Amino acid sequence: MYSSATSPTAPRTGTAQRPPSSVAVRRPVAKPALPARPAGRIEAPGFVPRAGERLLRPRTPQSAPGTLGAGQAGNWGKVDTAALGTPAVKAALAHITRICPAFSARQVLRADGAHILITGLIGRTPVVAKCLSPQAVQADRRGVLVERFRREVAVYRAFVRHRPPVRMPRLVAADHDRCVLVMERIPGRPAALERHPANAPTPGEVRAILGAVRGLNLWRPPTDVFQQPLDYQWEISRYHSVGQLTDRDAGDLRQLLHGLAHTGWQLNHGDALLSNIMLAPSGPVLLDWEQAGWYLPGYDLAVLWSVLSGDTAARRQISQVAQLGGTLARDAFLVNLVLVLMRELRIYDVPGAGEEQRLMIRRLYEDAALARRAVRAAVGTR
């Protein structure tokens, strides 16, 4: 990555800083409490795993709203009565039919502690309905989940008035109060089934995904339509307070932020994981818009870079795209990248990690060390 694009000076080859060998085998200890969150801010996307989901469980093709998974194309008319008959799904269906009386349920794509996704038909039109699950409404994180869902409803409604330059499911109906979203179902497959996929998309698919993300980032809708989901100063402070960022790391990031004070913000998807991008015949389709908003330039690129650890060519391509806006765009990308990597470490570096997860943790520490060096080099050029 940084060998070609993100660092002002090319880093030394063969000297990538590696985390201590004890990272993979150390006995996990309880993390200190995080500082209180400022009022009115949305929690960083993905900071806490979804309730009921294992960290490394692959997402099946049926997990992504709007997708048509393998094996379902021939069973579209088949009704899964067993899954549709559970109490949680019945409660969700009651909310769906309140706003879409013609909705005819077919299958349950997902029913976990956060969301319930149900495929169905309105007339002959395939649709997907997304609702908050009863467990989410009763959980401790209810406020965060409800806020995120309502943000996604607001984004879909905004896209009705201001059409984005990227493909996304068309809004059919929504209920802001009951947290219900009904959208068209687009045939296709997820770009990846896991948050950190072992097998990256093909080079052509990566180019198409970057083109779609870049098109969204360059779009300029009215500024009052979207919010700023991320408080950068607060994010730096919280990772510093728990020891993930050293004093020097925090100081370097704040210095870059000071230089970006007058940089224009950029519309980003906010959760541009490959599992949230569907590859349809018409091109990439972006799903799950609950974190969309104004960020420093390059946030979506930083998310993609962080999950493509096994694809050096894709990372180099992302780094080159991040530098197209010059030095300030590079600095913004580096700030985003460090914060994204800190978030991923916070998610995965937990007690009880298995061997596969420990290898992922080690790669994340190596990536974080690389990003820190690039930040220090950028600060040194100021």
KOLROKOL-676070 format. One line per field, with one value per residue (C-alpha): residue number from 0; z, y, x. Coordinates in steps of 0.2 Angstrom, whole numbers. Layout:
pos [NUM,...] $
c3 [Z,...] $
c2 [Y,...] $
c1 [X,...] $
# end
This chain:
pos [0,1,2,3,4,5,6,7,8,9,10,11,12,13,14,15,16,17,18,19,20,21,22,23,24,25,26,27,28,29,30,31,32,33,34,35,36,37,38,39,40,41,42,43,44,45,46,47,48,49,50,51,52,53,54,55,56,57,58,59,60,61,62,63,64,65,66,67,68,69,70,71,72,73,74,75,76,77,78,79,80,81,82,83,84,85,86,87,88,89,90,91,92,93,94,95,96,97,98,99,100,101,102,103,104,105,106,107,108,109,110,111,112,113,114,115,116,117,118,119,120,121,122,123,124,125,126,127,128,129,130,131,132,133,134,135,136,137,138,139,140,141,142,143,144,145,146,147,148,149,150,151,152,153,154,155,156,157,158,159,160,161,162,163,164,165,166,167,168,169,170,171,172,173,174,175,176,177,178,179,180,181,182,183,184,185,186,187,188,189,190,191,192,193,194,195,196,197,198,199,200,201,202,203,204,205,206,207,208,209,210,211,212,213,214,215,216,217,218,219,220,221,222,223,224,225,226,227,228,229,230,231,232,233,234,235,236,237,238,239,240,241,242,243,244,245,246,247,248,249,250,251,252,253,254,255,256,257,258,259,260,261,262,263,264,265,266,267,268,269,270,271,272,273,274,275,276,277,278,279,280,281,282,283,284,285,286,287,288,289,290,291,292,293,294,295,296,297,298,299,300,301,302,303,304,305,306,307,308,309,310,311,312,313,314,315,316,317,318,319,320,321,322,323,324,325,326,327,328,329,330,331,332,333,334,335,336,337,338,339,340,341,342,343,344,345,346,347,348,349,350,351,352,353,354,355,356,357,358,359,360,361,362,363,364,365,366,367,368,369,370,371,372,373,374,375,376,377,378,379,380,381] $
c3 [0,6,-4,-19,-13,4,12,7,7,2,18,20,12,22,38,41,60,67,83,98,95,111,103,96,111,126,139,135,149,152,143,153,152,137,140,140,123,119,117,99,91,82,88,77,64,69,86,95,85,82,96,93,80,81,76,62,56,37,31,19,3,11,24,13,10,-8,-13,-22,-15,-24,-23,-21,-39,-42,-26,-26,-25,-10,6,22,34,48,49,45,60,74,86,82,63,66,75,61,48,58,56,38,32,41,28,14,15,-1,5,3,14,6,16,31,26,43,61,74,89,78,62,54,35,25,7,-2,-16,-18,-33,-44,-38,-27,-12,5,21,35,53,70,80,96,105,98,104,122,123,132,115,109,108,96,85,84,80,66,59,58,50,36,33,32,19,8,9,4,-11,-17,-19,-23,-34,-30,-44,-38,-39,-23,-19,-23,-8,-8,9,26,44,54,71,70,61,45,28,12,-3,-20,-21,-34,-40,-37,-25,-11,-15,0,13,28,35,32,17,14,-5,-12,-27,-44,-51,-62,-48,-37,-50,-52,-33,-32,-47,-38,-21,-30,-39,-22,-14,-28,-27,-20,-13,-3,13,25,19,28,45,51,60,66,79,74,90,101,92,94,113,116,107,116,133,131,126,107,102,111,115,100,89,96,94,76,71,79,70,53,58,62,44,37,47,31,20,12,19,8,7,11,13,31,31,14,18,4,13,11,-8,-20,-37,-49,-68,-69,-58,-39,-28,-11,4,22,22,41,43,27,30,29,33,29,12,10,24,12,4,22,26,10,12,30,24,9,18,6,-10,-12,-29,-23,-8,-20,-31,-16,-11,-28,-28,-11,-17,-32,-22,-17,0,10,3,7,25,27,21,34,48,43,40,58,66,55,60,79,77,69,83,96,88,85,99,112,125,118,100,90,79,64,73,81,64,59,74,70,52,59,71,57,46,61,63,44,45,60,51,36,48,55,38,33,49,45,28,36] $
c2 [0,14,9,17,29,35,39,55,45,27,16,5,-12,-28,-18,-18,-16,-31,-32,-42,-61,-61,-53,-69,-79,-67,-69,-56,-44,-34,-17,-1,8,20,39,44,47,65,68,67,57,41,26,22,9,-9,-5,-18,-34,-38,-47,-65,-66,-74,-63,-73,-81,-79,-70,-81,-74,-73,-61,-46,-36,-36,-51,-67,-81,-96,-110,-97,-93,-108,-108,-90,-95,-107,-101,-105,-107,-113,-98,-86,-93,-88,-75,-62,-64,-63,-47,-40,-45,-36,-20,-23,-26,-10,0,-13,-22,-31,-38,-57,-65,-79,-82,-76,-70,-66,-66,-61,-50,-34,-36,-47,-47,-55,-58,-57,-50,-35,-40,-47,-36,-45,-35,-36,-30,-25,-22,-21,-37,-38,-42,-26,-16,-23,-23,-11,-4,0,18,16,3,13,29,20,12,29,36,23,27,45,41,31,45,58,47,48,67,67,52,46,41,23,8,5,-4,7,13,5,10,15,17,29,26,7,5,-4,-2,-11,-10,-18,-35,-34,-51,-53,-59,-51,-46,-56,-66,-61,-45,-49,-61,-74,-72,-55,-51,-51,-36,-32,-32,-22,-9,-8,-7,7,16,15,21,35,41,42,51,64,67,84,83,97,98,98,81,71,72,70,52,53,65,63,72,61,45,49,53,36,25,35,33,14,13,9,25,32,50,52,44,55,70,66,63,79,88,81,86,103,105,98,110,119,104,100,85,71,60,42,26,24,5,0,-17,-30,-39,-23,-22,-33,-38,-37,-39,-20,-17,-15,-11,-3,-9,-5,14,18,26,37,55,68,62,67,62,44,35,22,19,16,4,-6,-5,-12,-28,-32,-38,-52,-42,-31,-25,-19,-10,-1,4,11,21,28,33,41,52,59,74,79,80,85,70,59,65,63,45,42,49,38,23,23,25,11,0,4,0,-17,-21,-17,-28,-43,-42,-50,-65,-82,-78,-94,-97,-90,-74,-73,-73,-59,-49,-50,-44,-29,-25,-25,-14,-2,-1,3,16,24,26,34,46,51,53,64,75,76,84,98] $
c1 [0,11,26,17,5,0,17,26,42,43,45,60,57,58,57,39,36,28,19,27,25,15,1,-5,-4,-5,-18,-32,-35,-51,-51,-52,-69,-71,-74,-92,-99,-104,-123,-130,-116,-119,-108,-94,-100,-96,-88,-99,-103,-121,-129,-131,-117,-100,-86,-79,-95,-96,-112,-121,-128,-145,-138,-137,-153,-158,-147,-153,-142,-137,-150,-164,-167,-177,-186,-192,-211,-208,-214,-204,-218,-207,-196,-211,-221,-209,-215,-202,-205,-224,-222,-211,-223,-237,-227,-223,-241,-246,-237,-238,-254,-250,-234,-233,-219,-209,-193,-183,-165,-159,-166,-154,-152,-152,-162,-175,-175,-189,-191,-208,-218,-229,-239,-225,-211,-198,-194,-185,-192,-180,-185,-177,-179,-189,-172,-164,-179,-177,-158,-147,-141,-159,-156,-140,-149,-165,-155,-145,-161,-169,-154,-155,-173,-169,-155,-166,-180,-166,-161,-178,-177,-159,-154,-136,-124,-122,-134,-144,-161,-175,-186,-204,-210,-204,-210,-199,-207,-208,-191,-197,-189,-196,-185,-183,-174,-160,-153,-134,-121,-111,-93,-88,-97,-85,-80,-62,-63,-49,-52,-53,-64,-56,-46,-61,-73,-61,-60,-79,-82,-69,-77,-94,-87,-77,-93,-102,-88,-87,-106,-112,-130,-137,-127,-142,-148,-134,-126,-108,-108,-90,-83,-64,-57,-68,-63,-44,-47,-56,-43,-29,-38,-38,-20,-23,-15,1,4,13,0,-14,-3,1,-17,-22,-9,-15,-33,-28,-21,-37,-48,-53,-54,-71,-81,-85,-101,-96,-106,-98,-98,-91,-87,-87,-101,-111,-108,-117,-111,-126,-127,-129,-114,-110,-124,-122,-132,-134,-134,-136,-119,-119,-115,-101,-83,-66,-61,-56,-66,-74,-57,-49,-63,-60,-41,-43,-52,-42,-26,-23,-24,-8,-13,-30,-22,-10,-25,-35,-20,-17,-36,-34,-20,-29,-34,-17,-8,-23,-33,-19,-18,-37,-36,-22,-32,-47,-36,-29,-46,-54,-39,-41,-60,-56,-43,-56,-69,-57,-44,-55,-54,-57,-50,-47,-32,-39,-44,-27,-19,-31,-27,-8,-12,-22,-7,5,-7,-9,10,12,-2,7,23,14,6,22,30,16,18,36,33,23] $
# end
